[in-house]
Amino acid sequence: MADKSLEMHEPLHRYRCRVIYGDTDSGGVVYYANYLRYFEAARTEFMRERALSYKEIEGQGFIMPVVECLVRYKASARYDDLLLIETCLLEVKTRTCRFNYRIIRENDGKMLVQGYTTHAVVDLNGRLTRFPVMVLAALREQSADLSFSLTFSL
């Protein structure tokens, strides 16, 4: 049975990468923690293309550390596989946001991994804060949380 909390929603961002040898163990299988690196690479490009780059966000005086993550492994990626990482912004709140991910092996279309990361907004001193209004608006435009986006206004 599919986990509804890991469902993907439009707008989806798609990022492709090839598994390099350094991402694998001695058997040529991707080391489990590297899937979080794939999530990060895809999320970084999602943000750059659809909202603001992390560099621009940091320039406004805050960062978005991961405060929670989940990874469900379905099958293994191997050295030289071409991966498609799909990302959606599931929800945006005033102090947090959550991204969902799905990693698919392109040559056979097999889903390998599903997961999510939740991010808090903190200032450069590490104190929890709110998204600046401009950043919040940019993120909410990309959010799949339709019930919230229908009631949001600046």
N, CA, C and O of each residue as an XYZ file, in Angstrom:
616
protein
N       0.837     -1.180      0.000
C       0.000      0.000      0.000
C       0.882      1.243      0.000
O       1.829      1.331      0.782
N       0.585      2.191     -0.857
C       1.382      3.403     -0.997
C       1.177      4.326      0.199
O       0.078      4.432      0.744
N       2.253      4.985      0.590
C       2.206      5.943      1.683
C       1.792      7.299      1.108
O       2.533      7.899      0.329
N       0.610      7.776      1.492
C       0.098      9.035      0.951
C       1.002     10.217      1.284
O       1.040     11.195      0.537
N       1.737     10.138      2.408
C       2.610     11.249      2.776
C       3.796     11.388      1.828
O       4.487     12.406      1.852
N       4.043     10.378      0.992
C       5.157     10.432      0.038
C       4.694     10.650     -1.396
O       5.501     10.577     -2.323
N       3.409     10.914     -1.590
C       2.905     11.150     -2.942
C       3.537     12.398     -3.542
O       3.892     13.344     -2.839
N       3.662     12.366     -4.848
C       4.231     13.489     -5.583
C       3.095     14.286     -6.210
O       2.082     13.724     -6.627
N       3.277     15.601     -6.272
C       2.276     16.500     -6.810
C       2.935     17.514     -7.731
O       4.101     17.866     -7.555
N       2.186     17.972     -8.702
C       2.666     19.052     -9.559
C       2.705     20.338     -8.740
O       1.887     20.497     -7.834
N       3.600     21.240     -9.016
C       4.617     21.138    -10.066
C       5.799     20.280     -9.611
O       6.321     20.438     -8.508
N       6.202     19.370    -10.494
C       7.358     18.513    -10.247
C       8.592     19.118    -10.894
O       8.522     19.685    -11.985
N       9.704     18.994    -10.220
C      10.988     19.351    -10.812
C      11.725     18.053    -11.085
O      11.696     17.140    -10.260
N      12.386     17.959    -12.233
C      13.107     16.745    -12.596
C      14.588     17.069    -12.762
O      14.969     18.007    -13.462
N      15.403     16.265    -12.098
C      16.860     16.445    -12.109
C      17.486     15.104    -12.445
O      17.101     14.078    -11.885
N      18.442     15.108    -13.349
C      19.092     13.868    -13.758
C      20.544     13.857    -13.298
O      21.227     14.882    -13.310
N      20.998     12.678    -12.894
C      22.417     12.509    -12.592
C      22.808     11.058    -12.833
O      21.965     10.161    -12.825
N      24.089     10.849    -13.045
C      24.604      9.501    -13.252
C      25.366      9.098    -12.000
O      26.099      9.905    -11.426
N      25.195      7.855    -11.576
C      25.882      7.357    -10.393
C      27.370      7.240    -10.704
O      27.769      6.547    -11.640
N      28.178      7.920     -9.912
C      29.630      7.825    -10.078
C      30.178      6.738     -9.161
O      29.530      6.326     -8.199
N      31.372      6.288     -9.479
C      31.984      5.199     -8.722
C      32.118      5.550     -7.240
O      31.934      4.689     -6.380
N      32.438      6.808     -6.942
C      32.626      7.246     -5.563
C      31.364      7.197     -4.723
O      31.448      7.276     -3.497
N      30.195      7.068     -5.340
C      28.926      6.972     -4.603
C      28.566      5.536     -4.242
O      27.546      5.293     -3.596
N      29.404      4.581     -4.658
C      29.046      3.169     -4.467
C      29.942      2.495     -3.433
O      31.014      2.989     -3.084
N      29.459      1.343     -2.957
C      30.268      0.518     -2.060
C      31.112     -0.438     -2.903
O      31.146     -0.317     -4.127
N      31.788     -1.380     -2.261
C      32.677     -2.291     -2.995
C      31.935     -3.206     -3.956
O      32.547     -3.806     -4.839
N      30.611     -3.321     -3.791
C      29.818     -4.142     -4.698
C      29.218     -3.351     -5.856
O      28.462     -3.906     -6.653
N      29.544     -2.066     -5.961
C      29.014     -1.249     -7.044
C      27.604     -0.743     -6.802
O      26.968     -0.230     -7.722
N      27.099     -0.880     -5.567
C      25.751     -0.432     -5.202
C      25.864      0.911     -4.491
O      26.774      1.115     -3.687
N      24.951      1.820     -4.781
C      24.982      3.137     -4.138
C      24.862      2.971     -2.625
O      23.956      2.301     -2.129
N      25.785      3.590     -1.909
C      25.780      3.601     -0.444
C      24.532      4.340      0.019
O      24.208      5.402     -0.513
N      23.833      3.792      1.002
C      22.497      4.275      1.380
C      22.436      5.763      1.700
O      21.452      6.411      1.343
N      23.431      6.327      2.349
C      23.388      7.740      2.744
C      23.511      8.678      1.543
O      23.133      9.846      1.629
N      24.030      8.180      0.441
C      24.200      9.040     -0.735
C      22.873      9.441     -1.359
O      22.825     10.417     -2.107
N      21.797      8.719     -1.075
C      20.499      9.127     -1.596
C      20.100     10.492     -1.026
O      19.416     11.264     -1.698
N      20.514     10.791      0.193
C      20.256     12.135      0.753
C      21.029     13.202     -0.014
O      20.545     14.324     -0.160
N      22.217     12.873     -0.502
C      22.967     13.811     -1.349
C      22.240     14.042     -2.671
O      22.214     15.163     -3.181
N      21.647     12.979     -3.229
C      20.865     13.136     -4.454
C      19.648     14.022     -4.192
O      19.306     14.878     -5.008
N      18.997     13.809     -3.046
C      17.869     14.683     -2.679
C      18.337     16.138     -2.643
O      17.673     17.025     -3.179
N      19.487     16.373     -2.005
C      19.987     17.739     -1.863
C      20.299     18.375     -3.215
O      19.959     19.535     -3.449
N      20.937     17.629     -4.097
C      21.257     18.168     -5.419
C      19.982     18.548     -6.166
O      19.913     19.614     -6.780
N      18.977     17.679     -6.115
C      17.712     17.948     -6.810
C      16.987     19.138     -6.178
O      16.436     19.979     -6.889
N      16.987     19.207     -4.848
C      16.322     20.320     -4.144
C      17.010     21.650     -4.450
O      16.344     22.671     -4.625
N      18.336     21.638     -4.515
C      19.098     22.846     -4.829
C      18.704     23.378     -6.201
O      18.505     24.582     -6.366
N      18.592     22.493     -7.180
C      18.201     22.921     -8.528
C      16.733     23.335     -8.578
O      16.382     24.282     -9.281
N      15.879     22.637     -7.842
C      14.473     23.054     -7.725
C      14.408     24.499     -7.243
O      13.734     25.334     -7.845
N      15.117     24.785     -6.151
C      15.089     26.138     -5.578
C      15.653     27.165     -6.556
O      15.082     28.243     -6.723
N      16.762     26.839     -7.197
C      17.395     27.775     -8.131
C      16.461     28.107     -9.297
O      16.375     29.265     -9.708
N      15.766     27.109     -9.830
C      14.914     27.312    -11.002
C      13.523     27.847    -10.673
O      12.915     28.526    -11.501
N      13.008     27.551     -9.475
C      11.601     27.850     -9.208
C      11.355     28.894     -8.138
O      10.244     29.413     -8.036
N      12.353     29.215     -7.343
C      12.152     30.190     -6.265
C      13.388     31.080     -6.192
O      13.542     31.992     -7.005
N      14.257     30.828     -5.241
C      15.509     31.557     -5.068
C      16.632     30.561     -4.845
O      16.415     29.493     -4.272
N      17.828     30.906     -5.292
C      18.956     30.017     -5.022
C      19.285     30.072     -3.532
O      18.962     31.041     -2.845
N      19.925     29.026     -3.054
C      20.336     29.028     -1.653
C      21.305     30.177     -1.377
O      21.312     30.726     -0.275
N      22.104     30.537     -2.344
C      23.024     31.670     -2.171
C      22.233     32.958     -1.930
O      22.598     33.758     -1.068
N      21.153     33.161     -2.687
C      20.305     34.344     -2.491
C      19.609     34.304     -1.131
O      19.474     35.332     -0.468
N      19.172     33.126     -0.724
C      18.508     32.975      0.576
C      19.482     33.309      1.703
O      19.136     34.047      2.626
N      20.701     32.767      1.629
C      21.709     33.076      2.638
C      22.048     34.561      2.645
O      22.331     35.136      3.695
N      22.018     35.176      1.466
C      22.267     36.618      1.370
C      21.219     37.448      2.101
O      21.474     38.597      2.464
N      20.052     36.873      2.316
C      18.997     37.551      3.065
C      19.102     37.274      4.562
O      18.278     37.751      5.342
N      20.123     36.497      4.970
C      20.386     36.322      6.392
C      19.780     35.104      7.042
O      19.607     35.085      8.261
N      19.452     34.085      6.268
C      18.947     32.865      6.887
C      19.342     31.637      6.093
O      19.748     31.735      4.935
N      19.220     30.475      6.729
C      19.494     29.194      6.100
C      18.333     28.248      6.390
O      17.485     28.523      7.239
N      18.311     27.139      5.673
C      17.209     26.174      5.785
C      17.751     24.778      6.067
O      17.770     23.938      5.168
N      18.191     24.511      7.292
C      18.728     23.178      7.596
C      17.634     22.110      7.596
O      16.463     22.392      7.848
N      18.048     20.885      7.306
C      17.144     19.736      7.404
C      16.918     19.450      8.887
O      17.872     19.328      9.655
N      15.640     19.344      9.286
C      15.311     19.013     10.670
C      14.656     17.636     10.780
O      14.514     17.095     11.877
N      14.262     17.076      9.640
C      13.678     15.738      9.623
C      13.828     15.172      8.218
O      13.730     15.905      7.234
N      14.066     13.872      8.128
C      14.103     13.238      6.812
C      13.641     11.795      6.929
O      13.699     11.176      7.992
N      13.185     11.292      5.805
C      12.782      9.894      5.705
C      13.202      9.410      4.332
O      13.024     10.106      3.332
N      13.761      8.211      4.292
C      14.138      7.595      3.022
C      13.599      6.172      3.029
O      13.893      5.395      3.937
N      12.807      5.831      2.010
C      12.299      4.464      1.836
C      13.005      3.870      0.620
O      12.880      4.369     -0.498
N      13.739      2.805      0.864
C      14.513      2.156     -0.188
C      13.688      1.031     -0.796
O      13.215      0.141     -0.089
N      13.519      1.078     -2.120
C      12.736      0.068     -2.833
C      13.634     -0.881     -3.628
O      13.367     -2.081     -3.700
N      14.692     -0.343     -4.218
C      15.643     -1.129     -5.008
C      16.951     -0.345     -5.065
O      16.981      0.848     -4.764
N      18.013     -1.012     -5.446
C      19.342     -0.393     -5.435
C      19.690      0.255     -6.764
O      19.371     -0.257     -7.837
N      20.353      1.392     -6.658
C      21.003      1.989     -7.820
C      22.431      1.452     -7.842
O      22.996      1.101     -6.806
N      22.999      1.395     -9.040
C      24.348      0.860     -9.207
C      25.207      1.843     -9.993
O      24.723      2.785    -10.620
N      26.497      1.575     -9.925
C      27.446      2.394    -10.663
C      27.001      2.551    -12.118
O      26.625      1.580    -12.774
N      27.052      3.788    -12.606
C      26.764      4.193    -13.980
C      25.276      4.248    -14.330
O      24.933      4.574    -15.466
N      24.378      3.935    -13.378
C      22.944      4.117    -13.635
C      22.651      5.599    -13.848
O      23.251      6.453    -13.195
N      21.742      5.900    -14.748
C      21.246      7.260    -14.923
C      19.977      7.387    -14.087
O      19.015      6.644    -14.280
N      19.988      8.338    -13.158
C      18.887      8.514    -12.228
C      18.084      9.763    -12.553
O      18.633     10.785    -12.965
N      16.799      9.665    -12.364
C      15.890     10.801    -12.462
C      15.371     11.046    -11.049
O      14.732     10.176    -10.457
N      15.647     12.230    -10.513
C      15.166     12.587     -9.181
C      14.053     13.606     -9.353
O      14.281     14.719     -9.829
N      12.850     13.217     -8.963
C      11.703     14.111     -9.019
C      11.507     14.723     -7.644
O      11.593     14.040     -6.624
N      11.241     16.024     -7.635
C      11.093     16.774     -6.393
C       9.834     17.603     -6.462
O       9.529     18.199     -7.494
N       9.093     17.641     -5.350
C       7.990     18.593     -5.239
C       8.040     19.215     -3.851
O       8.485     18.591     -2.888
N       7.583     20.436     -3.772
C       7.469     21.138     -2.504
C       6.082     20.834     -1.974
O       5.091     21.367     -2.474
N       6.006     19.983     -0.970
C       4.720     19.496     -0.491
C       3.972     20.543      0.318
O       2.775     20.746      0.118
N       4.680     21.217      1.241
C       4.001     22.210      2.066
C       4.966     23.311      2.470
O       6.176     23.102      2.562
N       4.407     24.479      2.706
C       5.169     25.629      3.168
C       4.398     26.255      4.315
O       3.227     26.609      4.182
N       5.076     26.384      5.437
C       4.517     27.075      6.589
C       5.386     28.303      6.856
O       6.364     28.524      6.142
N       5.061     29.082      7.837
C       5.825     30.315      8.067
C       7.259     30.053      8.514
O       8.135     30.886      8.281
N       7.518     28.898      9.158
C       8.853     28.605      9.678
C       9.469     27.317      9.136
O      10.633     27.025      9.412
N       8.701     26.548      8.371
C       9.188     25.272      7.853
C       8.663     25.029      6.443
O       7.707     25.664      5.998
N       9.307     24.101      5.757
C       8.797     23.617      4.477
C       9.221     22.169      4.317
O      10.162     21.705      4.962
N       8.512     21.461      3.445
C       8.795     20.037      3.238
C       8.817     19.716      1.750
O       7.923     20.098      0.995
N       9.871     18.999      1.350
C      10.039     18.519     -0.018
C       9.868     17.006     -0.044
O      10.368     16.310      0.840
N       9.162     16.489     -1.057
C       9.079     15.053     -1.312
C       9.939     14.729     -2.522
O      10.135     15.563     -3.406
N      10.448     13.501     -2.545
C      11.342     13.061     -3.617
C      10.981     11.654     -4.068
O      10.419     10.852     -3.323
N      11.329     11.393     -5.322
C      11.230     10.045     -5.879
C      12.438      9.891     -6.807
O      12.705     10.755     -7.642
N      13.161      8.783     -6.647
C      14.311      8.515     -7.515
C      13.983      7.299     -8.373
O      13.615      6.235     -7.876
N      14.129      7.497     -9.678
C      13.787      6.475    -10.668
C      15.026      6.178    -11.504
O      15.747      7.092    -11.904
N      15.271      4.898    -11.766
C      16.342      4.529    -12.686
C      15.806      4.716    -14.091
O      14.801      4.107    -14.456
N      16.458      5.546    -14.881
C      15.919      5.911    -16.197
C      15.897      4.766    -17.189
O      14.960      4.671    -17.982
N      16.899      3.887    -17.176
C      16.949      2.875    -18.247
C      15.820      1.854    -18.166
O      15.470      1.257    -19.185
N      15.232      1.630    -16.973
C      14.120      0.684    -16.893
C      12.875      1.263    -16.215
O      11.865      0.571    -16.088
N      12.938      2.525    -15.778
C      11.782      3.175    -15.166
C      11.457      2.694    -13.767
O      10.398      3.032    -13.240
N      12.331      1.916    -13.147
C      12.075      1.363    -11.813
C      12.257      2.432    -10.740
O      13.260      3.145    -10.721
N      11.264      2.536     -9.840
C      11.393      3.452     -8.712
C      12.320      2.813     -7.689
O      12.112      1.675     -7.267
N      13.342      3.558     -7.298
C      14.343      3.046     -6.377
C      14.142      3.543     -4.951
O      14.308      2.791     -3.990
N      13.785      4.816     -4.825
C      13.735      5.457     -3.514
C      12.609      6.484     -3.491
O      12.336      7.149     -4.491
N      11.960      6.605     -2.331
C      11.021      7.698     -2.052
C      11.444      8.305     -0.731
O      12.039      7.626      0.106
N      11.139      9.579     -0.538
C      11.462     10.170      0.749
C      11.037     11.614      0.843
O      10.397     12.160     -0.056
N      11.411     12.224      1.958
C      11.144     13.640      2.159
C      12.199     14.246      3.066
O      12.888     13.544      3.806
N      12.309     15.565      2.992
C      13.095     16.346      3.945
C      12.243     17.514      4.404
O      11.542     18.142      3.610
N      12.314     17.796      5.697
C      11.646     18.963      6.269
C      12.737     19.930      6.699
O      13.747     19.531      7.279
N      12.518     21.209      6.405
C      13.512     22.248      6.672
C      12.922     23.325      7.561
O      11.784     23.752      7.366
N      13.697     23.758      8.531
C      13.323     24.914      9.354
C      14.037     26.130      8.793
O      15.004     26.004      8.041
N      13.556     27.298      9.160
C      14.198     28.545      8.761
C      14.895     29.102      9.999
O      14.260     29.359     11.022
N      16.212     29.284      9.888
C      16.957     29.839     11.012
C      17.807     31.003     10.529
O      18.235     31.051      9.376
N      18.043     31.949     11.451
C      18.917     33.066     11.091
C      20.367     32.585     11.167
O      20.630     31.437     11.526
N      21.290     33.457     10.833
C      22.694     33.049     10.778
C      23.286     32.760     12.157
O      24.406     32.258     12.251
N      22.550     33.070     13.230
C      22.965     32.715     14.591
C      22.323     31.412     15.055
O      22.525     30.989     16.194
N      21.543     30.769     14.169
C      20.939     29.493     14.489
C      19.598     29.577     15.197
O      19.094     28.565     15.684
N      19.012     30.766     15.264
C      17.706     30.930     15.923
C      16.577     30.733     14.916
O      16.624     31.246     13.798
N      15.560     29.976     15.340
C      14.384     29.763     14.511
C      13.746     31.108     14.184
O      13.604     31.969     15.052
N      13.367     31.275     12.929
C      12.768     32.529     12.485
C      11.694     32.229     11.450
O      11.389     31.066     11.188
N      11.131     33.253     10.872
C      10.121     33.100      9.814
C      10.767     33.354      8.454
O      11.763     34.068      8.336
N      10.159     32.738      7.424
C      10.585     33.074      6.072
C      10.328     34.558      5.825
O       9.289     35.078      6.231
N      11.257     35.245      5.166
C      10.925     36.599      4.701
C       9.735     36.517      3.742
O       9.582     35.522      3.034
N       8.900     37.545      3.713
C       7.664     37.536      2.927
C       7.928     37.187      1.466
O       7.180     36.408      0.874
N       8.975     37.749      0.880
C       9.268     37.500     -0.539
C       9.606     36.021     -0.779
O       9.166     35.437     -1.768
N      10.379     35.426      0.117
C      10.762     34.024     -0.019
C       9.535     33.139      0.205
O       9.323     32.170     -0.525
N       8.741     33.471      1.203
C       7.526     32.707      1.490
C       6.597     32.704      0.278
O       6.047     31.662     -0.079
N       6.423     33.846     -0.346
C       5.554     33.937     -1.526
C       6.109     33.096     -2.677
O       5.353     32.391     -3.345
N       7.425     33.163     -2.914
C       8.037     32.385     -3.998
C       7.873     30.887     -3.759
O       7.589     30.132     -4.689
N       8.052     30.463     -2.511
C       7.906     29.040     -2.200
C       6.458     28.593     -2.308
O       6.178     27.513     -2.828
N       5.554     29.400     -1.830
C       4.144     29.000     -1.864
C       3.627     28.866     -3.291
O       2.702     28.093     -3.541
N       4.204     29.602     -4.223
C       3.820     29.438     -5.636
C       4.139     28.037     -6.132
O       3.485     27.543     -7.050
N       5.140     27.387     -5.536
C       5.588     26.063     -5.965
C       5.023     24.946     -5.106
O       5.239     23.772     -5.404
N       4.306     25.288     -4.046
C       3.850     24.305     -3.074
C       2.687     23.477     -3.603
O       1.808     23.980     -4.302
N       2.705     22.186     -3.251
C       1.602     21.291     -3.592
C       0.507     21.326     -2.535
O      -0.522     20.670     -2.691
N       0.716     22.085     -1.459
C      -0.261     22.180     -0.372
C      -1.384     23.118     -0.812
O      -1.429     24.281     -0.412
N      -2.289     22.596     -1.641
C      -3.324     23.416     -2.258
C      -4.283     24.018     -1.247
O      -4.752     25.141     -1.434
N      -4.582     23.291     -0.180
C      -5.513     23.825      0.800
C      -4.955     25.086      1.444
O      -5.706     26.011      1.754
N      -3.640     25.127      1.645
C      -3.049     26.300      2.258
C      -2.900     27.420      1.231
O      -3.186     28.581      1.523
N      -2.450     27.062      0.024
C      -2.198     28.107     -0.970
C      -3.470     28.825     -1.370
O      -3.411     29.975     -1.803
N      -4.620     28.178     -1.239
C      -5.883     28.842     -1.559
C      -6.240     29.913     -0.539
O      -6.968     30.851     -0.863
N      -5.741     29.792      0.685
C      -6.098     30.755      1.729
C      -4.981     31.772      1.974
O      -5.166     32.706      2.755
N      -3.826     31.608      1.323
C      -2.706     32.512      1.553
C      -2.895     33.828      0.828
O      -3.278     33.855     -0.341
N      -2.628     34.904      1.517
C      -2.581     36.207      0.866
C      -1.554     37.057      1.567
O      -1.341     36.919      2.772
N      -0.915     37.937      0.821
C       0.109     38.810      1.394
C      -0.504     40.036      2.010
O       0.213     40.884      2.542
